[in-house]
Protein backbone atom coordinates (compact mmCIF):
# COMPACT_ATOMS: atom_id res chain seq x y z
CA UNK A 1 0.00 0.00 0.00
CA UNK A 2 2.85 2.39 0.81
CA UNK A 3 4.53 1.62 -2.50
CA UNK A 4 1.28 2.24 -4.37
CA UNK A 5 0.75 5.54 -2.55
CA UNK A 6 4.33 6.69 -3.17
CA UNK A 7 4.12 5.84 -6.87
CA UNK A 8 0.78 7.61 -7.21
CA UNK A 9 1.96 10.78 -5.47
CA UNK A 10 5.16 10.90 -7.53
CA UNK A 11 3.32 10.37 -10.80
CA UNK A 12 0.71 13.00 -9.95
CA UNK A 13 3.42 15.49 -9.06
CA UNK A 14 5.19 14.92 -12.38
CA UNK A 15 1.98 15.34 -14.39
CA UNK A 16 0.82 18.45 -12.51
CA UNK A 17 4.29 19.97 -12.83
CA UNK A 18 4.35 19.36 -16.58
CA UNK A 19 0.90 20.96 -16.95
CA UNK A 20 2.00 23.92 -14.90
CA UNK A 21 5.19 24.43 -16.95
CA UNK A 22 3.46 23.82 -20.28
CA UNK A 23 5.28 23.19 -23.55
CA UNK A 24 7.66 21.58 -24.28
CA UNK A 25 7.56 19.63 -21.00
CA UNK A 26 3.93 18.67 -21.27
CA UNK A 27 4.42 17.60 -24.89
CA UNK A 28 7.45 15.47 -24.00
CA UNK A 29 5.55 13.85 -21.15
CA UNK A 30 2.61 13.11 -23.45
CA UNK A 31 4.94 11.58 -26.06
CA UNK A 32 6.64 9.39 -23.46
CA UNK A 33 3.36 8.29 -21.90
CA UNK A 34 1.71 7.69 -25.26
CA UNK A 35 4.64 5.61 -26.52
CA UNK A 36 4.65 3.42 -23.43
CA UNK A 37 0.86 3.10 -23.49
CA UNK A 38 0.67 1.94 -27.12
CA UNK A 39 3.44 -0.56 -26.40
CA UNK A 40 1.42 -2.01 -23.54
CA UNK A 41 -1.79 -1.90 -25.59
CA UNK A 42 -0.24 -3.99 -28.36
CA UNK A 43 0.72 -6.58 -25.75
CA UNK A 44 -2.94 -7.01 -24.78
CA UNK A 45 -3.75 -8.91 -27.96
CA UNK A 46 -6.60 -11.41 -27.58
CA UNK A 47 -6.04 -15.10 -28.41
CA UNK A 48 -5.60 -15.92 -32.07
CA UNK A 49 -4.04 -12.55 -32.98
CA UNK A 50 -0.42 -12.33 -34.06
CA UNK A 51 2.20 -9.83 -32.86
CA UNK A 52 1.65 -6.12 -33.43
CA UNK A 53 4.09 -3.64 -35.08
CA UNK A 54 4.94 -1.54 -32.03
CA UNK A 55 7.20 0.82 -33.99
CA UNK A 56 4.40 1.76 -36.40
CA UNK A 57 1.99 2.29 -33.51
CA UNK A 58 4.45 4.53 -31.64
CA UNK A 59 5.01 6.60 -34.80
CA UNK A 60 1.25 7.06 -35.32
CA UNK A 61 0.71 8.08 -31.67
CA UNK A 62 3.61 10.55 -31.83
CA UNK A 63 2.23 12.10 -35.03
CA UNK A 64 -1.22 12.56 -33.50
CA UNK A 65 0.22 14.17 -30.37
CA UNK A 66 2.48 16.50 -32.33
CA UNK A 67 -0.32 17.77 -34.56
CA UNK A 68 -2.51 18.26 -31.47
CA UNK A 69 0.23 20.43 -29.98
CA UNK A 70 0.93 22.38 -33.18
CA UNK A 71 -2.60 22.82 -34.52
CA UNK A 72 -5.27 25.10 -33.11
CA UNK A 73 -8.95 25.71 -33.77
CA UNK A 74 -10.40 23.73 -36.62
CA UNK A 75 -6.88 22.82 -37.77
CA UNK A 76 -6.80 20.32 -34.90
CA UNK A 77 -9.57 18.27 -36.48
CA UNK A 78 -8.16 18.60 -40.00
CA UNK A 79 -4.61 17.66 -39.02
CA UNK A 80 -5.77 14.77 -36.85
CA UNK A 81 -7.99 13.51 -39.66
CA UNK A 82 -5.10 13.55 -42.14
CA UNK A 83 -2.87 11.67 -39.74
CA UNK A 84 -5.58 9.09 -39.07
CA UNK A 85 -6.15 8.64 -42.81
CA UNK A 86 -2.42 8.10 -43.39
CA UNK A 87 -2.29 5.69 -40.48
CA UNK A 88 -5.24 3.70 -41.84
CA UNK A 89 -3.47 3.35 -45.20
CA UNK A 90 -0.19 2.30 -43.55
CA UNK A 91 -1.96 -0.21 -41.28
CA UNK A 92 -3.80 -1.70 -44.25
CA UNK A 93 -0.56 -2.11 -46.20
CA UNK A 94 1.13 -3.73 -43.24
CA UNK A 95 -1.83 -6.03 -42.73
CA UNK A 96 -1.83 -7.18 -46.36
CA UNK A 97 1.93 -7.73 -46.41
CA UNK A 98 2.04 -9.55 -43.07
CA UNK A 99 -1.06 -11.67 -43.59
CA UNK A 100 -0.18 -12.83 -47.10
CA UNK A 101 3.45 -13.33 -46.14
CA UNK A 102 2.48 -15.48 -43.17
CA UNK A 103 0.03 -17.42 -45.30
CA UNK A 104 2.69 -18.09 -47.95
CA UNK A 105 5.17 -19.10 -45.27
CA UNK A 106 2.69 -21.56 -43.81
CA UNK A 107 1.91 -23.06 -47.23
CA UNK A 108 5.60 -23.43 -48.08
CA UNK A 109 6.27 -25.21 -44.80
CA UNK A 110 3.37 -27.60 -45.49
CA UNK A 111 4.67 -28.41 -48.98
CA UNK A 112 8.17 -28.99 -47.66
CA UNK A 113 6.85 -31.28 -44.95
CA UNK A 114 4.76 -33.28 -47.44
CA UNK A 115 7.71 -33.64 -49.82
CA UNK A 116 9.95 -34.82 -47.02
CA UNK A 117 7.43 -37.40 -45.80
CA UNK A 118 6.55 -38.75 -49.25
CA UNK A 119 8.41 -41.93 -50.26
CA UNK A 120 9.85 -42.10 -53.82
CA UNK A 121 7.95 -44.37 -56.16
CA UNK A 122 11.11 -46.22 -57.10
CA UNK A 123 11.69 -47.20 -53.49
CA UNK A 124 8.08 -48.16 -52.77
CA UNK A 125 7.88 -51.45 -50.79
CA UNK A 126 6.30 -54.46 -52.48
CA UNK A 127 2.66 -55.01 -51.66
CA UNK A 128 2.22 -58.76 -51.48
CA UNK A 129 0.93 -61.07 -48.78
CA UNK A 130 4.42 -62.26 -47.86
CA UNK A 131 5.69 -58.72 -47.42
CA UNK A 132 5.69 -57.16 -43.93
CA UNK A 133 4.38 -53.99 -45.58
CA UNK A 134 1.18 -55.71 -46.74
CA UNK A 135 -1.79 -53.68 -45.44
CA UNK A 136 -4.45 -56.27 -46.05
CA UNK A 137 -7.76 -55.89 -47.84
CA UNK A 138 -9.86 -58.73 -46.49
CA UNK A 139 -11.89 -59.27 -43.38
CA UNK A 140 -8.80 -59.37 -41.18
CA UNK A 141 -8.65 -55.57 -41.52
CA UNK A 142 -12.12 -55.20 -40.07
CA UNK A 143 -11.17 -57.19 -37.01
CA UNK A 144 -9.31 -54.15 -35.76
CA UNK A 145 -12.57 -52.24 -35.46
CA UNK A 146 -13.26 -48.68 -36.63
CA UNK A 147 -10.62 -46.06 -35.88
CA UNK A 148 -11.62 -43.24 -33.59
CA UNK A 149 -9.56 -40.06 -33.68
CA UNK A 150 -8.42 -38.25 -30.56
CA UNK A 151 -11.42 -35.87 -30.67
CA UNK A 152 -14.06 -38.55 -31.40
CA UNK A 153 -16.11 -39.73 -28.46
CA UNK A 154 -19.49 -41.19 -27.79
CA UNK A 155 -22.38 -38.95 -26.79
CA UNK A 156 -22.58 -40.80 -23.48
CA UNK A 157 -18.88 -40.37 -22.74
CA UNK A 158 -17.93 -39.44 -19.20
CA UNK A 159 -16.58 -36.16 -20.52
CA UNK A 160 -20.06 -35.05 -21.47
CA UNK A 161 -21.30 -35.74 -17.96
CA UNK A 162 -18.43 -34.11 -16.11
CA UNK A 163 -18.79 -30.79 -14.33
CA UNK A 164 -16.09 -29.27 -16.53
CA UNK A 165 -18.12 -29.69 -19.69
CA UNK A 166 -19.31 -26.40 -21.19
CA UNK A 167 -22.77 -26.55 -22.77
CA UNK A 168 -21.85 -23.62 -24.99
CA UNK A 169 -19.11 -25.62 -26.67
CA UNK A 170 -19.30 -25.03 -30.41
CA UNK A 171 -17.73 -28.30 -31.50
CA UNK A 172 -14.50 -26.75 -32.79
CA UNK A 173 -11.31 -27.18 -30.83
CA UNK A 174 -8.76 -24.38 -30.92
CA UNK A 175 -5.58 -25.66 -29.27
CA UNK A 176 -3.42 -23.08 -27.55
CA UNK A 177 -0.15 -24.45 -28.92
CA UNK A 178 -0.82 -23.73 -32.57
CA UNK A 179 2.41 -24.02 -34.58
CA UNK A 180 1.15 -21.44 -37.04
CA UNK A 181 -0.08 -18.94 -34.43
CA UNK A 182 2.93 -16.66 -34.93
CA UNK A 183 2.79 -16.79 -38.72
CA UNK A 184 1.12 -13.74 -40.20
CA UNK A 185 -1.95 -12.84 -38.15
CA UNK A 186 -2.71 -16.18 -36.55
CA UNK A 187 -6.24 -17.51 -36.72
CA UNK A 188 -8.16 -14.20 -36.46
CA UNK A 189 -6.57 -11.77 -38.94
CA UNK A 190 -9.37 -9.20 -39.14
CA UNK A 191 -9.56 -8.89 -35.39
CA UNK A 192 -5.83 -8.26 -35.42
CA UNK A 193 -6.24 -5.55 -38.05
CA UNK A 194 -8.90 -3.75 -36.01
CA UNK A 195 -6.75 -4.05 -32.90
CA UNK A 196 -3.81 -2.57 -34.80
CA UNK A 197 -5.86 0.23 -36.35
CA UNK A 198 -7.66 1.39 -33.22
CA UNK A 199 -4.58 1.54 -30.99
CA UNK A 200 -3.34 5.02 -32.02
CA UNK A 201 -6.94 6.28 -32.08
CA UNK A 202 -7.52 5.05 -28.55
CA UNK A 203 -4.26 6.47 -27.19
CA UNK A 204 -2.88 9.12 -29.53
CA UNK A 205 -6.08 10.86 -30.63
CA UNK A 206 -7.78 10.81 -27.22
CA UNK A 207 -4.64 11.93 -25.39
CA UNK A 208 -4.15 14.68 -27.97
CA UNK A 209 -7.27 16.41 -26.65
CA UNK A 210 -5.30 17.27 -23.54
CA UNK A 211 -2.70 19.15 -25.57
CA UNK A 212 -5.39 20.86 -27.64
CA UNK A 213 -7.20 21.94 -24.49
CA UNK A 214 -4.42 24.44 -23.75
CA UNK A 215 -5.67 26.60 -26.65
CA UNK A 216 -9.12 27.11 -25.17
CA UNK A 217 -8.30 30.70 -24.22
CA UNK A 218 -7.23 31.64 -27.73
CA UNK A 219 -3.57 32.20 -26.96
CA UNK A 220 -3.46 32.78 -23.21
CA UNK A 221 -2.52 29.46 -21.63
CA UNK A 222 -3.96 30.13 -18.16
CA UNK A 223 -7.51 28.96 -18.89
CA UNK A 224 -6.42 25.85 -20.77
CA UNK A 225 -3.96 25.06 -18.00
CA UNK A 226 -6.70 25.40 -15.39
CA UNK A 227 -9.05 23.07 -17.27
CA UNK A 228 -6.32 20.47 -17.70
CA UNK A 229 -5.72 20.50 -13.97
CA UNK A 230 -9.49 20.41 -13.46
CA UNK A 231 -9.77 17.24 -15.57
CA UNK A 232 -6.94 15.41 -13.86
CA UNK A 233 -8.06 16.31 -10.33
CA UNK A 234 -11.64 15.30 -11.11
CA UNK A 235 -10.42 11.92 -12.43
CA UNK A 236 -8.19 11.38 -9.40
CA UNK A 237 -11.11 12.22 -7.11
CA UNK A 238 -13.34 9.82 -9.03
CA UNK A 239 -10.87 6.94 -8.66
CA UNK A 240 -10.37 7.63 -4.96
CA UNK A 241 -14.06 8.05 -4.20
CA UNK A 242 -15.07 4.94 -6.13
CA UNK A 243 -12.40 2.87 -4.40
CA UNK A 244 -13.24 4.09 -0.90
CA UNK A 245 -17.03 3.82 -1.18
CA UNK A 246 -16.80 0.50 -2.99
CA UNK A 247 -14.66 -0.97 -0.24
CA UNK A 248 -16.90 0.34 2.52
CA UNK A 249 -20.45 -0.20 1.27
CA UNK A 250 -20.12 -1.79 -2.16
CA UNK A 251 -22.56 -4.67 -2.59
CA UNK A 252 -23.95 -4.62 -6.15
CA UNK A 253 -21.43 -5.45 -8.85
CA UNK A 254 -21.44 -3.23 -11.90
CA UNK A 255 -19.77 -5.50 -14.48
CA UNK A 256 -18.83 -8.82 -12.86
CA UNK A 257 -17.53 -10.39 -16.06
CA UNK A 258 -15.25 -7.45 -16.86
CA UNK A 259 -14.21 -6.08 -13.48
CA UNK A 260 -15.66 -8.01 -10.51
CA UNK A 261 -14.41 -5.48 -7.92
CA UNK A 262 -16.37 -2.51 -9.30
CA UNK A 263 -19.76 -1.81 -7.73
CA UNK A 264 -22.62 0.58 -8.38
CA UNK A 265 -22.13 2.06 -4.93
CA UNK A 266 -18.53 2.80 -5.80
CA UNK A 267 -19.58 4.41 -9.08
CA UNK A 268 -21.96 6.72 -7.23
CA UNK A 269 -19.22 7.54 -4.74
CA UNK A 270 -16.84 8.37 -7.59
CA UNK A 271 -19.46 10.60 -9.19
CA UNK A 272 -20.05 12.52 -5.96
CA UNK A 273 -16.31 12.89 -5.35
CA UNK A 274 -15.80 14.21 -8.89
CA UNK A 275 -18.50 16.85 -8.55
CA UNK A 276 -17.07 17.93 -5.20
CA UNK A 277 -13.58 18.17 -6.65
CA UNK A 278 -14.94 20.21 -9.59
CA UNK A 279 -16.44 22.76 -7.20
CA UNK A 280 -13.23 22.95 -5.17
CA UNK A 281 -11.10 23.51 -8.27
CA UNK A 282 -13.50 26.24 -9.33
CA UNK A 283 -12.78 28.06 -6.07
CA UNK A 284 -9.03 28.02 -6.73
CA UNK A 285 -8.96 28.74 -10.49
CA UNK A 286 -10.98 31.07 -12.65
CA UNK A 287 -12.68 28.61 -14.99
CA UNK A 288 -14.82 31.27 -16.73
CA UNK A 289 -18.01 29.23 -16.30
CA UNK A 290 -20.90 29.24 -13.81
CA UNK A 291 -20.70 26.88 -10.86
CA UNK A 292 -23.49 24.63 -12.08
CA UNK A 293 -21.70 24.10 -15.40
CA UNK A 294 -18.49 23.23 -13.57
CA UNK A 295 -20.36 20.61 -11.55
CA UNK A 296 -22.02 19.26 -14.70
CA UNK A 297 -18.69 18.95 -16.51
CA UNK A 298 -17.25 17.23 -13.44
CA UNK A 299 -20.10 14.71 -13.51
CA UNK A 300 -19.61 14.02 -17.23
CA UNK A 301 -15.86 13.59 -16.68
CA UNK A 302 -16.56 11.10 -13.88
CA UNK A 303 -18.84 8.97 -16.06
CA UNK A 304 -16.34 9.06 -18.93
CA UNK A 305 -13.49 8.12 -16.61
CA UNK A 306 -15.35 5.09 -15.28
CA UNK A 307 -16.25 3.99 -18.81
CA UNK A 308 -12.58 4.28 -19.77
CA UNK A 309 -11.60 2.17 -16.78
CA UNK A 310 -14.08 -0.53 -17.78
CA UNK A 311 -12.89 -0.41 -21.39
CA UNK A 312 -9.30 -1.11 -20.40
CA UNK A 313 -10.47 -3.83 -17.99
CA UNK A 314 -12.24 -5.49 -20.93
CA UNK A 315 -9.00 -5.41 -22.92
CA UNK A 316 -7.11 -7.05 -20.09
CA UNK A 317 -9.87 -9.60 -19.59
CA UNK A 318 -9.71 -10.54 -23.29
CA UNK A 319 -5.93 -10.89 -23.06
CA UNK A 320 -6.22 -12.78 -19.75
CA UNK A 321 -3.78 -10.53 -17.88
CA UNK A 322 -4.09 -8.69 -14.58
CA UNK A 323 -2.15 -5.52 -15.47
CA UNK A 324 -1.12 -3.92 -18.75
CA UNK A 325 2.50 -3.74 -17.55
CA UNK A 326 4.75 -3.32 -14.53
CA UNK A 327 6.47 0.01 -15.11
CA UNK A 328 4.65 1.66 -12.16
CA UNK A 329 5.25 -0.26 -8.92
CA UNK A 330 2.01 -0.96 -7.11
CA UNK A 331 -0.12 0.26 -10.03
CA UNK A 332 0.83 -1.94 -12.97
CA UNK A 333 1.42 -0.35 -16.36
CA UNK A 334 1.17 3.19 -17.64
CA UNK A 335 -2.06 2.28 -19.46
CA UNK A 336 -3.58 1.22 -16.14
CA UNK A 337 -3.17 4.82 -14.93
CA UNK A 338 -4.15 6.50 -18.20
CA UNK A 339 -7.31 4.53 -18.97
CA UNK A 340 -9.66 6.89 -17.13
CA UNK A 341 -7.87 10.03 -18.32
CA UNK A 342 -8.03 8.98 -21.97
CA UNK A 343 -11.83 9.06 -21.94
CA UNK A 344 -12.20 12.03 -19.61
CA UNK A 345 -10.04 14.42 -21.68
CA UNK A 346 -12.23 14.44 -24.82
CA UNK A 347 -15.40 14.46 -22.67
CA UNK A 348 -14.32 17.66 -20.90
CA UNK A 349 -12.95 19.13 -24.14
CA UNK A 350 -16.22 18.80 -26.05
CA UNK A 351 -18.31 19.85 -23.07
CA UNK A 352 -16.29 23.08 -22.92
CA UNK A 353 -16.93 23.68 -26.61
CA UNK A 354 -20.62 22.96 -26.09
CA UNK A 355 -20.99 25.57 -23.32
CA UNK A 356 -19.36 28.33 -25.34
CA UNK A 357 -15.58 28.17 -24.92
CA UNK A 358 -13.59 28.20 -28.14
CA UNK A 359 -10.20 27.09 -29.30
Buried (B, 14 or more C-beta within 10 A) or exposed (E): EEEEEEBBEEBBEEBBEBBEEBEEBBBEBBBEBBBBBBBBBBBBBBBBBBBBBBEBBBBBBBBBBBBBBEBBEEBBEEBBEEBBEEBBEBBEEBBEEBBEEBBEEBEEEEEEEEEEEEEEEEEEEEEEEEEEEEEEEEEEEEEEEEEEEEEEEEEEEEEEEEEEEEEEEEEEEEEEEEEBBEBBBBBBBEBBBBBBBEBBBBBBBBBBBBBBBBBBBEEEBEBBBBBBBBBBBBBBBBBBBBBBBBEEEBEEBBBEEBBEBBBBBBBBBBBBBBBBBBBBBBEEBEBBBEEEBBBBBBBBBBBBBBBBBBBBBBBBBBBEBEBBBEBBEEBBBBBBBBBBBBBBBBBBBEBBEEBEBEB
